[in-house]
Amino acid sequence: MTADLAAVVVDTSYLDPDSKKALLNRLARLQGHVGAVGRMVEEGRCADEILLQVAAVKAALNKFSAVLIDHELKSCVETCMTGDSDERLKRVTKVLSTLLGQS
């Protein structure tokens, strides 16, 4: 499972080992939540129970995104994004717009 998570977090050279480990742990918990949703559907659980689990998944994804924005985005802009400051700002704006549009 850890190998799959490493594939999700691409080019994390700007992350210190503790931050990377914390993010991967969050992703592992997310995978557990998503797996629980699948098992609940397979078991024929009530929709309200499944929807509560879906809400937990969404909250966990939002928290993961918030941690990346709060702690890691600046480092990423400075180390792994190419282009001048306008191009990097456009990339950040685009990704935040996409993220907020999906909430």
C-alpha positions in Angstrom: 0.0 0.0 0.0 2.8 2.4 0.7 4.2 2.1 -2.8 0.8 3.1 -4.2 0.8 6.2 -1.9 4.3 7.2 -3.0 3.0 7.3 -6.6 0.2 9.7 -5.6 2.6 12.2 -4.1 4.7 13.2 -7.1 8.0 15.2 -6.9 8.1 15.8 -3.1 11.8 16.7 -3.0 10.8 19.9 -1.3 9.3 18.0 1.6 11.2 17.2 4.7 11.0 13.6 5.8 8.6 14.3 8.7 6.2 16.2 6.5 6.3 13.6 3.8 5.6 10.9 6.4 2.7 12.9 7.9 1.1 13.4 4.4 1.5 9.7 3.5 -0.2 8.8 6.8 -3.1 11.0 6.0 -3.4 9.4 2.6 -3.3 5.9 4.2 -6.2 6.9 6.4 -8.1 8.3 3.4 -7.6 5.0 1.6 -9.1 3.3 4.7 -12.1 5.6 4.6 -12.7 5.0 0.9 -12.3 1.2 1.4 -14.9 1.4 4.1 -17.3 3.1 1.7 -16.9 0.3 -0.8 -17.4 -2.4 1.9 -20.6 -0.6 3.1 -22.0 -0.5 -0.5 -21.1 -4.2 -0.9 -22.9 -5.0 2.4 -26.0 -3.1 1.4 -25.8 -0.7 4.3 -28.3 2.2 4.6 -27.6 5.2 2.4 -27.4 7.5 5.5 -24.6 5.5 6.9 -22.7 5.5 3.6 -23.2 9.2 3.2 -21.8 9.8 6.6 -18.7 7.9 5.6 -18.5 9.9 2.3 -18.6 13.1 4.4 -15.7 11.8 6.4 -13.8 11.1 3.2 -14.5 14.6 1.9 -13.4 16.1 5.3 -10.2 14.1 5.3 -9.4 15.2 1.7 -10.1 18.8 2.6 -7.8 18.6 5.6 -5.1 17.0 3.4 -5.4 19.8 0.9 -5.3 22.4 3.7 -2.1 21.0 5.1 -0.5 21.1 1.7 -1.6 24.7 1.1 -0.6 25.8 4.6 2.7 24.1 5.0 4.0 22.9 1.6 2.8 25.1 -1.3 5.2 27.9 -0.7 8.1 25.5 -0.6 6.9 23.8 -3.8 6.6 27.2 -5.6 10.1 28.0 -4.6 11.7 24.7 -5.4 9.9 22.5 -7.9 7.8 24.9 -10.1 9.5 26.3 -13.1 8.9 29.6 -14.9 8.9 33.2 -13.8 6.8 34.4 -10.9 3.8 35.2 -13.1 3.8 31.6 -14.5 4.1 30.1 -11.1 1.3 32.3 -9.7 -0.9 31.2 -12.6 -0.2 27.6 -11.7 -1.1 28.1 -8.1 -4.2 30.1 -8.9 -5.3 27.4 -11.4 -4.9 24.6 -8.9 -6.6 26.5 -6.1 -9.5 27.4 -8.4 -9.8 23.7 -9.4 -9.6 22.6 -5.7 -12.2 25.1 -4.6 -14.5 24.3 -7.5 -14.6 20.7 -6.4 -15.6 21.4 -2.8 
